[in-house]
Amino acid sequence: MTSIIAFFILGGAFFAAVSAIGVIRLPDVYSRLHAASKSSTLGVMMMMTGTFLYFWYIEGHVDSKLFLAVLFVFITGPVSAHMLSRSAFHADVEPAESTVLNELKRDEMREE
C-alpha cells in the first residue's frame, strides 16, 4: 500500500512539473491553457488521492474533505480553462502559426 501511495504522490508531482514546463514552453495561450488544465488537474488529483490513501491506510481515518477536493478540482479545472480559451478567442487572440485547424473559427464563419 505504501508503494501505491508513493506512486500517486510522485505521479502527481510529475504531472504538475510537466504542466509547469508546458505553460512556460508552449507557443500560444490556447496551448498553455491546455497544459495548465489537463496535466495540472491530473497532477493535483493524483496527489490528493495519494494523501487520501495515506490518511486512510496509515492514520486509520477517512478524510472526506480530500475526496470532495478531488471532485471539485476535477469539475472546475477543465471548465475554467474552456471558458478562458473561449474568452481569448472572442477577444481575437490569434493561435500560433503552427495551428493546423481552427474548428472554432470555422464554426463562427458559418454563423455569419
URCOR-V986674 format. One record per residue. N is the residue number from 0. RES is the residue in one small letter. SS is DSSP state (h for helix, s for strand, l for the rest). OMEGA is omega in degrees with one decimal (none if undefined). NEAR is the number of other ideal C-beta (glycine too) atoms within 12 Angstrom. Layout:
# URCOR-V986674
{{N,RES,SS,OMEGA,NEAR} {N,RES,SS,OMEGA,NEAR}}
This chain:
# URCOR-V986674
{{0,m,l,179.0,13} {1,t,h,178.5,13} {2,s,h,176.1,13} {3,i,h,177.4,19} {4,i,h,179.2,25} {5,a,h,177.6,21} {6,f,h,-179.0,19} {7,f,h,-177.4,30} {8,i,h,179.1,26} {9,l,h,175.5,18} {10,g,h,176.5,25} {11,g,h,177.3,31} {12,a,h,177.9,22} {13,f,h,-179.1,21} {14,f,h,176.0,28} {15,a,h,177.8,28} {16,a,h,177.0,19} {17,v,h,178.0,25} {18,s,h,179.4,30} {19,a,h,177.7,19} {20,i,h,178.9,18} {21,g,h,178.9,25} {22,v,h,180.0,24} {23,i,h,-168.2,14} {24,r,h,-174.1,13} {25,l,l,-166.0,24} {26,p,l,-174.0,18} {27,d,l,-174.9,23} {28,v,h,-178.0,25} {29,y,h,177.7,30} {30,s,h,179.1,25} {31,r,h,176.7,28} {32,l,h,178.1,32} {33,h,h,179.0,28} {34,a,h,-177.2,31} {35,a,h,-176.5,32} {36,s,h,-173.1,31} {37,k,h,-173.2,26} {38,s,h,178.1,32} {39,s,h,175.5,34} {40,t,h,177.7,33} {41,l,h,179.3,28} {42,g,h,179.8,33} {43,v,h,179.0,32} {44,m,h,178.7,32} {45,m,h,179.0,32} {46,m,h,178.8,31} {47,m,h,176.1,31} {48,t,h,175.6,30} {49,g,h,177.6,30} {50,t,h,176.8,27} {51,f,h,179.6,30} {52,l,h,177.2,28} {53,y,h,-178.8,25} {54,f,h,-179.5,20} {55,w,h,-174.8,20} {56,y,h,-174.7,20} {57,i,h,-176.5,17} {58,e,h,175.4,14} {59,g,l,175.4,9} {60,h,l,-178.5,13} {61,v,l,178.7,16} {62,d,l,-176.4,21} {63,s,h,178.7,13} {64,k,h,178.2,15} {65,l,h,176.7,26} {66,f,h,177.9,20} {67,l,h,177.6,15} {68,a,h,176.7,21} {69,v,h,178.7,29} {70,l,h,179.6,19} {71,f,h,179.3,18} {72,v,h,179.4,27} {73,f,h,-178.3,23} {74,i,h,-170.5,16} {75,t,h,-177.7,20} {76,g,h,-179.8,29} {77,p,h,-179.2,22} {78,v,h,179.4,17} {79,s,h,177.1,20} {80,a,h,177.6,27} {81,h,h,-179.6,22} {82,m,h,177.3,16} {83,l,h,179.1,23} {84,s,h,175.0,27} {85,r,h,177.4,19} {86,s,h,177.4,16} {87,a,h,178.7,22} {88,f,h,-179.4,25} {89,h,h,173.9,13} {90,a,l,177.3,11} {91,d,l,172.5,12} {92,v,l,-176.3,22} {93,e,l,173.6,16} {94,p,l,179.5,25} {95,a,l,-179.7,16} {96,e,l,-178.6,9} {97,s,l,178.1,13} {98,t,l,-175.1,19} {99,v,l,-174.7,8} {100,l,l,179.1,10} {101,n,l,-176.8,20} {102,e,h,-177.1,14} {103,l,h,177.9,21} {104,k,h,178.6,19} {105,r,h,178.6,12} {106,d,h,179.4,13} {107,e,h,-179.4,14} {108,m,h,177.6,10} {109,r,h,-176.2,9} {110,e,h,-176.1,8} {111,e,l,none,7}}
